[in-house]
Amino acid sequence: MRLSRYFLPTLKDTPSEAKIASHRLMLRAGMIRQSSSGVYSWLPLGLRVLKKIENIVREEQNAVGCHEVLMPTIQPADLWQKSGRYDDYGPEMLRIVDRHKRDMLYGPTNEEQITEIFASSVHSYRELPQILYHIQWKFRDEVRPRFGVMRGREFLMKDAYSFDIDKESARRSYNKMFVSYLKTYERLGLKAIPMAADTGPIGGDMSHEFLILTETGESEIACHSDFIEMSLANEDIDFKGNLKPIVDRFTSKYAATDEMRDPEAEKALGDNLVTARGIEVGHIFNFGTKYSKPMGASVAGPDGKDIDVEMGSYGIGVSRLVGGIIESSHDENGIIWPDSISPFEVGVINLKVDDADCDKACDDIYKTLLEQGKDVIYDDRDDRAGAKFADADLIGVPWQIILGPRGLKNGVVELKNRKSGEREELSLESALSKTSE
């Protein structure tokens, strides 16, 4: 992508409404623009990141045997009346009346919609278990939207729903999704800590939130220090096998959000206690027959008798993750992306545009990187070097290959690593090799 032709409306000054780092940087880096309170347009740079996160989430859901569907954003109110949640959900639900005077709503979640689909489609225990998911926009009319995409009214969410014949099978599905979430966050470069949580308006008897630690987190959390080092990175996980030992390992140690904290348990941890602020990036629930019973989602069991299926739901805030990742990975110059979701892998910076030799050399580097299958941003703008360096750091280009007349004369390029800040002069071949490591 040539920057001279790319739509990247960066800002030098921080907008007054931006109170936290992710909001400031997403606006300054030209990733989003506010449409109305808590509602944002995603511009090309932001959309690239959003799609990369979405693809990782999708790959991990597919890897554990989930099946993707796509449900509508507008739902009929009678589904929610049938489940008993229509009047209970509260003012966060945006209620609509269509031209035929039918009560509708903009979906804040999809338990009712997916239960109706299941009830009309699956009739035998032999067709279980099933886990269906979609990645779709949601709307919750927050009373005070703030912090950009961290607490907006419209957001992109992955929500999955499990259907099982009994409680034991439902717990296996819950464990499968629990471990899948840990893997997903690790691929996104995040350390997400699972914490027992209140079920809230979703309902159920078991729930975990996944939180990442940042200075600007919404809630205060406390956990065992072992969580900082715990990882699945080197484990060969069989999702068809028994995942309970992994879940037990991640839930046996103390971890609690502000409303669930236990002073006595924390005192007992001594030096192993970590207190910090956290951002929720996922929430999973096991709610039994809360929706299947009132909505008629039953199957014929082995003895031919109808059984109300056991259900769970599993949410990841895809758009919220963009803000959460920036909160946990930035510096005074801009964003530092994890490699897996960086909008561009390499940047090429031409320090002398309109110099025939520099233009040709940078064009050749750009073409070589494209041929290698890299996502490349080529700064071919006729602008000051300082402005080019500032924009590259602001948008978080991980590797920056910098070339001007002096380097061209000496047969070297300058290579900068965004994360470490290190700069070194290398041959072009060595620079290209480093960017591929």
N, C-alpha and C positions, 0 to 999 in steps of 0.2 A: 504494500500500500504506500503510494507516494503521498507524503504529508501535505504537499502543495495542493492536492486534489481531494483530500480527506476532510470530512466534516468533523472538526474537532474544536469547538468553541470554548477554549480554555479561558479562565479568568485570572487576572493578576491579583485582584483584591478579594478578600473573603466576604461573602454576603452576610449581612448583619443577622439574618435569621438562623444561620448555621451555628449551633452551640457545641457540637461534638466533632471530633476529628473526621469521622467517616462522612458526615454531611458536608463539612467544609471541603474535603478533598474531592468528593464526588461532583460537587458543583464546580469547583475550580478546574478539575480535570475534564470537564465537558462530558461527564457520563450521564447526567440526568438534568432535567429542568422541571420545576414545579408547574403543574397545570392548575391545581386548586389545592386547598389545604389537605395535606396528607396524600395527595395523588400526583404521580410523577410520570413524565415522558422519559423513556429510555433512549438515549442518543447512541450513535454507532459504537463508541468505545464501551459504554456501559452495557450495551446489549451483547457485545462479544463476550464479556465476562459472565453475564447472566446465562448465556447459552452454554458456556463451558461448564459452569457449575451444574446447570440442568442436565447436561449430558453425563456427568459423573454420577449424579444422583440416579439417573435412569439406568446406567450400566450396573450399578450396585443393586438396584431393585430387580432388574432382570436376572442378575447372577444368582439370586436366591429363589427364583421360580415365580416371581410376581408377574402378573399380566397387565399390560397397560390398556387403559380405556380413556375416553375423554367425555366428561360430563358437562352439561351446560352451566353457564354462570347464573342464569335466571331459573329459579325453581318454583313450582306451584306450592302455594301455602298449604294446601290440603295434606301434602306429605308430612309437613311439620306438625300439623294439627293431629294427624293420625298417631305420631310418635309422642305427642304431648309436649313438644318443646316450643311450639309457635309462640305461646304467651309467656313462656318461662325465659326465653333467651335474653330478652332485654332490648334496650334502645340501640345496641350495636348492630342489630339486624336492620338492613335497609328494606323496608316494605314498600311494595309497588302495587298499583291497581292497573291492569291493562285496559284496553279500549272496550273489552267485553265485560268489564266490571269484575273480573276474576282477580282474587288476591294472589300476588306473586311476591317473590323476594329475590334479592341479589345474594347468592349463596355465601355465607360465612364459613361453611364447612359442608360436608357431603354425606354424613351418616345416613340420612333419610333417603337420599337419591340412590345411593349404592345398594341400600337394603331392598328398595323396591325392585331394582334391576335383578338382584339375586333371587328375590322371592318369586319373580315371574319366570325365572330361567333354570333354577336348580331344584330338583325334587327328590334326589336320592342321596343317601349317605355315601354311596360309591363315588360320587362326584366331588367329594371333599378330601382334603382341605383345599381351599381357594384363597388366594390373596390378589385382590384387584387394586390398581392404583391409577392415579392420573396426576398430571402437572398442569394446574389451571389457576387462573386469577381468582382471587377471593376479595370480598369487600366487608369490612367491619367498620361501622361508623364510630370510630374512637371519639370520645368526648374532647380529648386534647391531643391530636396527632402532633408528634414532635420527633426530632432527631432524624429527619429525612426518611430513608427507607427502613430504618430500624423500628419505627412505630408509625407507619403510614396507615391510611384507610384502605387502600388497594394494594394487594401484594400477590406475588406468585408463590404458590405452595405446592409441594408434593404431598398428597394425602393418599395413604393406602389403607385397605380394609380387609381384615381376615375373617374367614368363615370356617368354623370347625364343628365337629360332631359332639365333642364333650370338653370339659374343663381341662383335662390333661392335654388334649390335642391343641386347645387354644393357648395353653402355656407354652407349648413347643413353638407355635407360630410367633408368640410374643418374644421368646428367646431368640428366634431366628432374626426378627427385625431389630432387636436390641443389638445383636452382634453386627448386623448389616450396617446399622447407624455408626457404630464405632469405626468400622472400615471406611465408610463414606467420609467421615470427618478427617480421618488420617490422610486419605487421598487428597483432601482439600487443604492439607497443611495445618490442620487445627488439632489442638488438644482439647477434646470435649469430654467433660466429666458428667457421668450419669448420676442423677440425684432423685430420690423418691419425692413424688410431688402430689399435690392435691389434684383431684380429677376435674374440678370446676364444672362448667355447664355441659361438658361432654359426658360426664358420669363414669361409673365403673368402680372397681375395687382395687385396681392396681395401675400405677402410672409412674413414669419417669420422665424428667426433663433432662436435656443434654445442654450443658452450659460451657461456654468458653470464658476464660479469665481475661479481663481487660480493665484498665483503670477507670473507664467510663461506663462500666456495666450498670444495668438497671437495678439489680438486686445484690445484696451482700450475701456472700456464701462462705462456708467453712468446710474444709475437707482434710483428709489425711494426706500428708506430704507424698506418700507413695503414688498418688494419682499423677503427679507431675511426670513420672518416668514410665508409667504403665503404657503398654502398646501392644498392638496385634501385628506389628510389621513383619516379624519373622515367624509367624505362626501359619501352619498349613491348616486352614479351617474347612471342615467338611460340613456344609449346611444340611446335609441329609443325616448327619450323625447327631450325637447328644451335645448340645451347646450349653447345657446347664452349668458345667464347671466354669466356663468362661464368664457367664452371667454372674455366677456366685462370686467369682474373683473380683468383678467390678462393682458388686453391690454389698460385699461383706465389710468393706471399709467405710468409715464415717464420711458422709458427704451430705450437706443440707443447705437449702436456700434459707433466706432470712426468716420466713414464717415457720420453718420446720426445725430450726436449730435447737440443740440440746446443750445447755451450759455445762451440765455435769459430764456429758460425754466429751465435750471439748476440753474440759479441764484435765480429763484423764489422758488425753493425747499428748499433753506436755509440748515438747519441742517438735513433735510430728504434726502439730496443728498449723494449717495454712488458712489465713483469712484473706479474702479478696472480693472484688466485685465481678459479677458474671453476667453474660448475655445469653439468653435462651436461644438456641438455634434448632431445637427439635423437641418434640413431645410425643410420647407413645402411651396408649391406654389399652387396658383390657376391661371391657364392660359387660361381658356375659350376654344376657338376653335382653338388655335394656331396650334395644331397637327391634330385635328379631321377634320378640313376643307380641308387641302391639301391632307390628306391621306384617305379621303372618309369614315370616321367613322361617319356614320349617321344612324338614326333609323326612322322607320315610326312612326309619332306622332298620337295622338288620331283622327286627321282628315285625316290620311292616307298620309299626306305630309312628306317628309324627313326633319329631323332636325339634324343639326350637334351637336353632344353631347358636353357638357361642361366637361372639364377635370381638374384634379389637380394631383400633384405628391408630395410625402412625403418621405424624406430620413432620415435614421439614420445610422451614421457611426459606425457599430458594432465593428470593430477592433480598430477604433479611440477611442471608449469609454474605451477600456482597458487602453490606455495611459492617457486619461482624468481623469479617476477614480484615478489612481495612483498619478497624479499631485495634485489632491485635497485631497488625503488621504495617507500620508506617514510621516515618521520621519527619523532621522539620522541613524536608524538601519535597515530600510527597508520599506516594504509595509504594510499598514493597510487596509485590505479589508472590504468592507461592507459585512455583513453576507450572503446576498443573492447570492453573486458571488464568495465567497472565494473558492479557489481550494480544500481546505480541511477544514473541520469544527473543527477537533480536531487533535492535535499531541500527540503522546506518546513518551517520551524521556527516554531511558534506560541509566542510568549513569554508569552501571557496566556490560557491555556485557561480556559474558562467565562466569558470576557468575550464577550458576544453579538456585538459588532462585530468583535473579533479573530477569533472563530470563523468568522463568515460570510466575512470577507475571505480567511482562509487556506483555507477550504473552496472558495471560488471560484477561488483560484490553483491549488489541487490539481486541481480539475476541468478548468481550462483546460489545464494541462500534460498531463493524461491525454488530452484531446481532440487535443492535438498529437502524440500517440503516444509520449510520454516514459515511461521507467521512473522512477516517482516514489516516494520514501519521505516520508511526511507525519508529522512528529513532533507528534502531538496528545496526548501524554501530559501529565498534570498533574504536572510535575516541574520542578526548578530549571533555570534557563537554562544554567548551567554544565554540568550533567549532559547536557543536550541537545547543547550544542556539543561536548562531549568525545566523545559517542557518534558524532556525525556525522563528526568527524575520525577516530575510531578505525576505523570501517567504510569510510572513504574516499569519502564522497559528494563528487563533483567540484564541483558548484555547490550552494550553500546559500542559499535565499531566506528571510530572517529578518524576521519582522514582529511588532511589539508595539504597544501603545497610542500611543507617541510617534510612531512611523513612520506609523501609520494617520492620526493627526491632521495630520501634515505632508505626507501624500500620497506617501510614499516607502517603499521596502523597502530592507533592507540585503542586498547580494549579496556572498557570499564565494566565492573561488576556492580550492579545497583545495590545488592544486599550488603556487600562488604565495603563498598566505596573504593576498592582498590583499582588503580589504573596502571597499565603497563604497556610498553611498546613491544610489539611482536611482529613477526612476519605475518602476512595475511593468512598463510596456510596454518600457522600455529593458532591464530585468533579464531579461525573457522573451526579448528579442531576443538578448542576450548568451549565454544558455544554449543558443541554437540555432545559434550561429556554428560 
